[in-house]
Amino acid sequence: MTIAYADFEKIDLRSGTITKIELFPRAKKPAYKVWVDFGNEIGVKQTSAQVTKHYTPESLVGKQVVGCVNLGEKNIAGFTSQFLLVGFPDNNDDVCLVTVDPNVPNGKKLF
């Protein structure tokens, strides 16, 4: 399926740096609570992510990632998710995060 470039422009994918990770025991599947700094314009947003197979909390803090910041909020097991942390599934459907290399300033829009 082909979409118009104008439709792609509506998706707000931004660079950000993970600043904090907590375990999320209330989640149905193993997950972390994740806080990402998207720069001065957007600020710090929180989400939950099922990324426990490939990442420890220690390996995530400081990692620069990509998040979709214009999807609205969603309640996940009593925790407010404010953005979608994006990744690809591996052969076992475990999430591998989309990262930025080399790093760019937080808040930059993907184009």
C-alpha positions in Angstrom: 0.0 0.0 0.0 1.3 3.4 -0.9 0.5 6.5 1.2 0.9 10.2 0.4 4.0 11.9 1.8 1.6 14.3 3.6 0.3 11.3 5.6 3.8 10.2 6.6 4.4 13.8 7.8 1.6 13.4 10.4 3.6 10.8 12.3 5.8 12.6 14.8 8.8 10.4 15.4 11.4 12.1 17.6 14.8 11.3 19.0 15.1 11.1 22.8 17.4 9.8 25.6 16.2 7.3 28.2 16.6 9.0 31.6 14.9 6.5 33.9 13.7 2.9 34.0 11.6 1.1 36.5 10.3 -2.5 36.6 6.5 -2.7 35.8 5.2 -5.7 37.8 1.5 -4.8 37.1 1.9 -5.3 33.3 0.4 -8.5 31.8 3.7 -9.3 30.0 7.2 -8.5 31.4 7.8 -4.7 30.8 9.6 -1.6 32.0 8.3 1.8 32.8 10.4 4.1 30.6 11.0 7.9 30.8 12.5 9.6 27.7 13.8 13.2 27.4 12.6 14.6 24.0 14.3 18.0 24.5 13.0 21.4 25.5 10.0 21.6 23.1 8.5 18.3 24.2 10.1 17.5 27.5 10.2 14.2 29.3 7.5 11.6 28.5 6.7 8.2 30.0 5.6 4.9 28.5 5.8 1.2 29.1 7.8 -1.1 26.9 8.0 -4.9 26.6 11.8 -4.9 26.0 13.0 -7.1 28.9 14.3 -9.9 26.7 17.2 -7.8 25.2 17.7 -5.0 27.7 18.4 -4.5 31.4 17.4 -1.3 33.1 21.2 -0.4 33.3 21.7 -0.9 29.6 18.8 1.3 28.7 19.5 4.5 30.8 21.4 6.9 28.5 20.4 5.1 25.3 19.1 7.3 22.5 15.9 6.0 21.0 13.0 6.9 18.7 9.5 7.5 19.9 6.2 8.5 18.3 5.0 11.4 20.4 1.6 12.4 18.8 -0.5 9.3 19.5 -2.2 10.6 22.6 -2.2 9.0 26.1 -3.1 5.4 26.9 -3.7 3.7 30.3 -1.7 0.5 30.6 -2.3 -1.3 33.9 -2.8 1.9 35.8 0.3 3.6 34.2 -0.2 6.5 31.7 1.7 5.9 28.4 2.4 9.2 26.7 4.2 8.0 23.6 5.1 4.9 21.7 8.7 3.6 21.9 9.4 2.0 18.5 11.2 -1.2 17.6 11.3 -4.2 15.4 10.5 -7.8 16.5 13.3 -10.4 16.3 12.8 -14.0 15.2 11.1 -14.7 18.6 8.9 -11.5 18.4 11.0 -9.9 21.2 11.4 -6.1 20.6 14.6 -4.6 19.4 14.5 -0.9 19.9 15.1 1.6 17.1 18.1 3.6 18.2 20.1 6.6 16.9 23.7 6.3 15.8 25.5 8.6 16.0 23.5 10.6 18.6 21.6 13.7 17.6 20.0 16.4 19.8 16.9 15.2 21.7 13.6 16.1 20.1 14.8 16.0 16.5 12.0 14.9 14.1 12.5 11.9 11.8 12.1 12.8 8.1 
